[in-house]
Amino acid sequence: MRPLVILVAAATVGALTAPLPARAGEAGGPAAARPAATDGTTGATGTDGTAGDPSASGLRSGARPPSGPCALRTVTRHVSEGARTPRGYARSSGVVRAATFLIDFPDAPARMSARKRYAEFFPAVADYYRVSSYGRLDYRSTPWPRWIRMSRPYRSYGITRGATFDPNRDDGYYAITQEILAAVGGRVDFRRYDLINVLATPDAGPPAVQDVRSVTFAGAATGLTSRNGAPIRNVSFIWSRQTGDSPYRVLNHENAHSFGLPDLYRGDQNRMPRTPVGHWDPMDEDWGPSNDFLAWHKWKLGWLAPSQVHCVSRPGRRMLTLSPTSVPGGPKLAVIPLSPTRAITLEARAPGRLDHAVCRPGVLVTTVASDLPSGGAPVRTSDATPGSRGCLTTDPNVSPPLTDAPYRAGQRCTAAGVTVDVLGQDRSGNWRVLVTRRPPADDYT
């Protein structure tokens, strides 16, 4: 991947809040001042008048969150596949603003400039969201352009996989965030931001190949409030470095939790030899070659117009056309609801700017469950070639068996009274499918 370089200058600091001292920072910032924490219980939203209006920022309009009989019911206040994302999470379309901080520790000092670490993620993260959303998400990150030195050694914070944001402890993510807030004081107006990113020096903690510790605290208030009175929520912490041609995608994965998306992998990988979805969505595998979001997730995040979604809620036969998710325009998703919380989805996948690992283009069939929790395999891919080794077997970051999961011309998928026949492609590369749905035993609607 071509290196991405961003110059972080005094003008960048000014974007965090106005006015600010004209300082262009590098590594080796001062130790954090004494932290102070207060409780906050209300949602934090940006104050920019254009933030929620795609047309005001030059974004493509016409998309909207899911609704109608194919929009699955939300049954939890946590991240899920439900159509309605609960209050407290960040908006996922229009202008979304992130404040990004960089931290190091006395026993793990930064060995690079703050701008170099920041350039490992930006503008790549923002570009990824712009392309994946078809121009409907304008992600704007503003960095605090110098390292914030934590007051204690890394080990004293007790950061492990599964560490919590506990206001009753003097370590962990609560303590780290306290020190960040104290270091920036009133110079950052957190009321202007939807997301908070914390990028740690990659030398703090074990390599990601040994222990993945990146985490997001999304939705609920953390118990901390900024000096400007903004409750601190939707905070992502990034540790170490991931491998592959687009390691920045760990932040796309973590930020997507703040948008309301769940983890698609199973929480206990030791009991699940295969990932439920495979390399078809970064909420399952965000290592290795770049991969795009599922069309279902694009719909949930508000990136698809109603005309781009086929809702097959009634019995009968329907001929449908699906345009690959890797190209803008055209119908992207077919949804066959099975119950208020379960559905079968269809989408076309092909190699593209974000989909680098598609070795068998075709129609991807998945089942979606809004009543299964994050880490409980709420989405599962139907494998058109069960028992095969897959068509991408050389990348250790990709689960091979599902790489050849898409259905091709002449193949059929049958499940829960629904039959999907893939008929082939037209001259434009769109896939044609025939969906046959038997009358249900009882009408859940």
N, C-alpha and C positions, 0 to 999 in steps of 0.2 A: 504494500500500500504506500502510495506517495506520501511523504511526511507533510503534515499540515502545520503551518506556523502561524501563530497569532501574536501580534505585538500588543502587549499589555502596557498601556501608558497612563499618564495622569488623567486623560479624558475618560478612561474606563472607570476609574474610581469615581469620577463625577457622576457616572450613570447610576451608581448605587444609591446615592441620595444627594441632594443639593442643599447648601454648598458643602464641599469636602476639601480638605487640604490637597494641594496639587503635588501628590507624591507618586512617583513611579517606583514600586517596590520590587525587590528581588528576594532571594533566599536570605535567611538569617534574621527574621523579624524578631522583635522583642518578646519576652515571655508575657503570657497573658496576665492581665490584671486580675484582682480579686473578683470572682464570679458572683453574680447575684441572681436569684431565681424567684419568680412570682408565678402564680397560677393563672392560666387562661382557659376559658371554656367555649369561646365562640369561634366561628370560622374565620380564617384569614383570607381575604381576597384583595386583589390588586385595586389600586385607585385610579389607574389610567382609564380614561373614558373610552378608549378604543379596544380595551383588552378583550372583551367578549364579543366584539363585532368584526367578523371576518372582512366585510366590505370596507370598513373604515381603515384597515391596514393593507388593503390591496390583495387580500386572500381570496381564494375561490370560495364562493358561497353555494348554497343549495343543499348542503348536507345537513343532517339532523340526527339526534340520538334515536335509537330504535323505538318503534311504537307499533301497535296493532297486534293481531293474533300470533305473529311469529316472534314477538319480543318476549323472551322468557322472563318469568317473574323473579324479582329479587326477594330473597328470603333471609338475608343477613345484612348487618351493618358493616361487615368486613368486605374485602375484595372478593368478587365472585364473577360468574358469567351472567348474572342477572342484567337485564336491559337498563335498569335504573341504578345509577351509581349514587350511593347515599351522600348526604351533605358532609362536608369536611374534606372531601377529596378535591384535588385540583381539576380545573377544567382541562379538556383535552383537545379543544379546537379554538381557533382564533389566536390571539397573541397570548402566549404563556411565558411568564418571566421567571427566571431562576437566579438566585444569588449563590455564587459558587465560592467556597473557601478552601484553602489549602493548609494542612496542618502537618507539623512534624513534632518530634519528641527529643528530650535531652539525650536519650540512649539510641535514638534513631534519627539523627539530623538529616535534613534534606541534602542530597548530593547533586542536585540540579537546581536550576532557577525555577521559580514559581511559574513563570510563563511557559517553560518547557513542559512541565507536568500538565499544566492546563491545556497545552496544545495537543496532548495525547487524546483529548476528548472533544475539543472544540476547534473548528466548527463542525467536526464530523457528526456529533450527536444531533445538532440542530439540522444539518443537512439530511441526515437519515429520516428524521421526523417529517421534514418538508416533503421528501420524495414519497415516503410511505403513506402520508396523509393526502397525497395528490394536491399539495399546496394549501391544505386546510388547517394546518398547525404551524404557526410561526413561533418557534422556540427561541427565546432570547436570553442568553446567559450573560450575566455581568460578574466578573471575577473580582474578589478582593486580591489585589495583585502582588501579594507578598506572603511568605509563609507565616503562619501563626504558630508560635512555639508553645506546646503544652507545658504545664508547670511541673509535671512529674514524668518519670520513665513510662514507656509504653506498657510494660508489664503490670504496673500498679493500677491500671484502669480495668484490668480483668476482661479484656476484649477476647471473646471466643465466639464460635458459631453458636447462635442462639442467645447471646447476651442481650439483656433487656434495656429499656429506657425507664429505669426505676428511680423516681424522685426521692425514695426513702434510703437510697444508698449514696455514698460519696465517691463512687467509681462508675465505670460503665459509660454509656452514651449520654446519660444525663450530665455527668461531670464534664465530659468533653464539650458538650454543647454550651454548658454554662461558661466555660472558659472562652469559647468563640464569641459568645455574646458580650462578655466582659471586654474582650480585646477590641472589638469594633465599636462598642459603646453606642452612642447616638448617631454615629456617622453612617449607619446603614438603616434605612427606613424599611423594615421588613413588611410593612403594610403594602408595599408596592410589588411584592413577590408572591408567586404561587408555589414555588418549589425552593428548597434549600439543598444544595449539593456540598458535600464535604469530601474532598480528595486528599487522602493521606499520602505521605511520602511512601513510595513502594517498598522501602526498606523496613517499614514498621510491620512486624508480624511475619508469619510464614508466607512463602510463595503461594499463589492461588492454586497451583497444581497440587499442593499438599493440603490446604484447608481454605475453603472459600468463606470469607467473612463479610463480604459486602452485603449491606442490608438496608432496608427502607422502613421507616416508621410513618405509616400513611393513615390519613383519615382522622383518627382521634387526636385530640390535643395531647401534647407531651407533658404538660404541667409547667412549661417554661413560657415566659412572655418577654418580648423584646422591650427595650427602653421606650420604644415608640408605642407600646401597648398592643402589639400584634402577637397573638398566640402562635407558638412555634409548632408547626406540624408539617407533614409531607417532607421529611428530611431523609436524604439518601447518603449513606457513607460508603465510600469506595476504598478498598484496601488492595494492595499488591497490584499485579498486572495479570490479565488473562492472555491466552495465546490465540493464534489465528490471524487472519488477514484483517480483522476489524475488532480488536480488543476493546475499543471504546464502547461496544454494544452492551457491556455490563451496565453502563449508566442508562442506556435506553431501556434495558430490562428493569432496573430499579425505579426509574422515573415512571414507568408504566404502572407500577404498583400505586403510585400517587394518583394516577389517572383512574384507578379502580380495577386493574387487571390482576388476576391471581397467578400464582405459580402453577404451571401445567405439569411439571414433573411430580413424581410421587415423593412424599416426604421421606420415606424409608427406601432409598435406592437399593439397599441390600436384599430387599424382598421382591424387587421388580427388575428383572434382568434387562428389560427393554423400557425405553421411555414411552409414555403413552402417546405422544404426538410426534416425537422425533425432531428433525431439523427443519420443521415447517413453521416454527414460531419461536422468537427469542425468549418467550416466557417458559419454554421447555429447555431448549439448548441455545445459549447465547455465546458459546465458545466457537472457535474455528471459523469456517467460511461465513460470510454475511448471509442472513436469512431475514425475510420479511414477515410481518404479522399476518396471521390468518385473516381472511376476509370477514369472519365473524367478529373478530376484534376490531377491525376497521369500522364495522357498522356500530359496534358498541361505543367506540370512541368518537363517533360523530363525523366520520370521514367519508361516508357514502350517502349519496342522495337517495330518496325513496325509489326513484326509477332504476337504481342500480341493484335493487334487492328483489328477487322473486320470492314471494310468500306463497307456499303451496299448502294451504290450510284445509283444503276441501278434497274429498275423494275424487278420483278420476285420473285421466291421463293428461300430462302437459308436456309440450315440447319447449325446451328452454335453451337459451344461448348464454354462454359464460365467456367473458373476456378475461384473459390472464390478469392476475392481480399486479403483475410487474409492469403493466402499461396503463396509462390514464384512460379514463372514459370507458363506457360500455357497462353492461351488467356484470357485477362482481360476485354475487352471492345468491344461492338458493337455500331457503330454509323450509324444512318440513317439520312442523311442530308435532311432537308425540304426546305431550302433556303440558301443563302450565310451566314445568321446569325442565323439560327435556326436548331435544330437537336433533334432527339430522341436518347437516349442512353440506353444500357442494360448492366448490370453487375451482377455478382453473389456475394451475401453476406452470410457469415456464421460466427459463433463465432470464435474469434481468439485472438492473442496476443494484438491487439489494439482495436478490436471490442468486447467490453464487454457486450453490450446491445442488441445483435442480438438474439431475442427470436423467430423469424420466419424466418429461412434461406430460400433463394429462389432467384429469379431474380428481381432485382430492376430496375424499368423503370423510367426514368426521361426525362424531356424536358429541353433543354439548349438554352439560347438566349444570343448571344454576343452583341446584341444591347440594352439590358436592363442594367441599371446602378447598381453599388454596392448598396445594400440596397433596390433594386427594384425587388427582387425575380427573378434573372436571371436563376435560376434552380428551377424546381418544380418536386416533386415526384408524380408519379401516384400511387394511393392507390388501391391495389388489394382487400381490404376489406372495402369499403366505408361505413361509418356509424357505424363501430365498435368502441369500446373503446380502442382498442389496446391490445397488449399482455404484455406490461410492463407499469403498472399503479401505481406502488408504489414509484417511484423515482420522487421527485418534480422537478428535473433538466431535466427531459425528457418529451417531448411532447408525450403523449400516443397514439393519434389517428394514427400516421404514423409508429409506431413500428411494426405493422403487414402489412406494405405496400408491401413487396415482393410477387411476383407471384409464385405460386406453380404448380406442375404437374396438367395438365388438365385445367388451367386457361388461359384466353385470354385477351389481351389488344389491343384495336383498337383506332387509332387516326390518323388524317391527311392522310388517305389513306394507313396507315401501320397497319398490323395485326401481333401481336406477340403471338405465341402459345408456352406455356411452356410444353415440352414433358416429362421431368423428369430428374433424375440423373443417371449417370453411376456408376460403382463400385468404381471409384476414387473420387466420390463426385462432379464431374463436372456437370454442368447443360446443357441440350440440349434444344435448342429453334428453332422454325421454324419462319422465318421472311418472310412475304408476302408483297410485295410493288406493288401497282397499278401504272401504267404509270401516270406521272404528266400531268396536263392540259397543261402546257408549260414547256419547259426545261430551268431552270434558268442558267444552265452552258453554 
